[in-house]
Amino acid sequence: MEKEVWFRPFVWMDYRLAVLFTVVIPLILLIWAFVQKAEGMQRLLAIYWRVSSLLAITIYLMIAQYPVSFISGFMGRILIPISLWFWVDLNDEIEYQSSGPLKLTFTSWRWATTVYCILGSLAFIPFLGCAFSENVSNNPNCYVWFEAPLGFKEWFHPNTSAGFLGILGILGLVIYVLYLIYFVLIKLGKQGRSATQQ
């Protein structure tokens, strides 16, 4: 699958930005928030990591070149901004926290990630058709999205078959969807937009 597609550099740039905004910076912020004992940020970041795990699941689905990975990746980009702004009590707690480097960095990351996910979702819309393609691996416009996940496999899972990693991805997706359904249908009705209400 060597056919050149004009947007390949943009796809790779998107993966690099995803690593920066959805993995590296929030991991640093989580450690920083624990050190500073910023409980509101800790809770919001814990929620963020649960929601953003869909992107990790998507990587494993893409390693196996499953078409459903295009839907899960798109949904991950939509759910992340929602998770960052949905909770009224956490928004208030963070807003009224005293100013400092942590608050400035956290707020900047939250806005930057929101903009990145929204723009990324819009740019990804033309590729949603790949989710319904019969032979997605033979379509260069779809296959280009598998290249970075396959590189990830070579680095971190060189001796594991793509099929097995894909099964792990499917299991992760099933668990994720079941929990999301439980949250929307049951938990959300009880706690509303409060992250701390039991």
N, C-alpha and C positions, 0 to 999 in steps of 0.2 A: 504494500500500500504506500508507494513512494510518490504518487502523483501530487504535484505541488498545488496547494490551495492558497489563495492570496492572503487569507486572514490567519494563517497559521501563527505568525508572530504575535497576533493579538490574543489568540487562545493561550499561548504560553505565558504571555504577560498577565492574563487573567488568573492563571494558576499561581503565578508568583505573588500577585496581589492578594489572592485568597489565603495563601500561607501567611503572609504578613498580617492581614487584617483579621483573619478568623482563627489563627493559631498562635503566632508569635506574640503579638501585642496583648491579646486577652490573657495569655499565660503569664506574661510579665505583670499585667495589672492585677491578676488574681493573687500572685505572691505579694505584690506591693500592698494590696488591700488587707491581706492577712497581717502583714508586718505593722501597718498603720491602724489595725483594728477597725477598719471602715466596714461595719457590718452590712449596711445597705448595699454597698458595692459588691461585697462578698456574695450576698444572696442573689443579686442580679446576675453576677458572673456565673454562679452555680446554675441558674436557670438557663443562661446563655449556652453553657457547655452542653447541657442536656439537649437543647434545641438544635444546636449546631452539629451535634453528632450525626445528623442526617447527611451532612457533607462528607463525613468520614465513611459512612455506609455507602454513599454514592461512589466513592473512589474504588471500593471493593467490587461494586456492581460493574463499574467501568472496566476494571481489570478483566472481568469475565466477558466484557462486551455485551452486557444485557441491555436491550433497548430501554427498559424501565428506568435505567440510570438517568436518562435525560429528564424524566418527570421528577425523580427524587432530587436531582440537582437543582431544578427550577424551583421546587417547593422549598428547599432549604434556603434559597436566596430570599424567598418571600417571608418565611417564618422567622428568620433571624431578626430583621428590623422590628417585627411585631413583638418578639420576646424582649427586645431592648427598651421598648417604650410603653408596653401594655400596662405595667403595674403602677397604679396611682400612688400607693404608699411608698414604694421604693423610689419613684420619681421625686416625691416630696422630700424623702429622707436625704437623697443625694443632693437635691437642690439647696436644702438648708444646711448642708454640711459646710463647715468653714472652708474658705478658699485656700488653695495651696497647689503644689505641683501635681499631686495625685488627682485632685478633682479636675484640674485643667486637662490633664492627660486623658483621664477617663471620659470626660465630656467630649473632647476632641475625637477620641477613638469611636465613641458611640455615634457621633454625627458622621464621621468619615465612613464607618462601616455601613451605616444606613444608606448613605448616598451610593457607595460601592455596590451594595446588594440591589438597590432599586435600578441603577443603570445596568448592572449585570443581568438582572431579570429581563429587562427590555431587550438587551442585545441577544439574549438567549432564546427569545421567542421563535425566531426563524428556524431554530434547530429542534424544536419540540416535535417536528415531523419525524425526526430520527427515531422517536419512541415507537412509531407505528410502521417503521420500515421493515420489510421482510428480511433483508440481508444487510443489516446496518454496517457490518464490517467491510463490505465492498463499496460503500459510499464514502468517497474521500472527504466530503463535507461533514460527515458524521464521525468517521474514523479519527479525524484529527483531534477530537476530544478524548480519545482513548490513549493517545501517545504519552501524556504526562503520567496518568495512572499506571501505565505499563512500565514507565521508567521508575516509578515508585516501587513497583513489584520487584524490579531487578535490584534495587538498593536494599529493600527491607525483607523481601520474601523470595530470594533467588531460587530456593529449592522447593518451593511450594507451588502446586499446580494452580493455574488461573481458575479452573473449575471449582476447586475446593475453596478458594478465596471468594469466588462468586456465591457459593452456598452460604458462607459466613455472612456475606452481604445481604442475601435474601432473608436469612434468619434475623439479622439486625433490623432489616426493613419491616418485617412482620411484627417484631416486638415494638418497634417505634410507632407503627401505625396503630397497633392495639392500645398503646398507652395514650396516643394522641386522641383516639376515639373516647377512651375513658375520661381523659381530662376535659374534653369539650362537652360530652354528654352528662357527666356526673360532677366532677370536681369544680368545674367553672361555675356551675349553678350554685354551689355552696359557698364558694369564696369570692366570687366576682372578680374584680380587678385588684384584689388585695393579695399580695404574695405571702403575707404573714398570717392571714386569717385561716384558722383550722376548721 
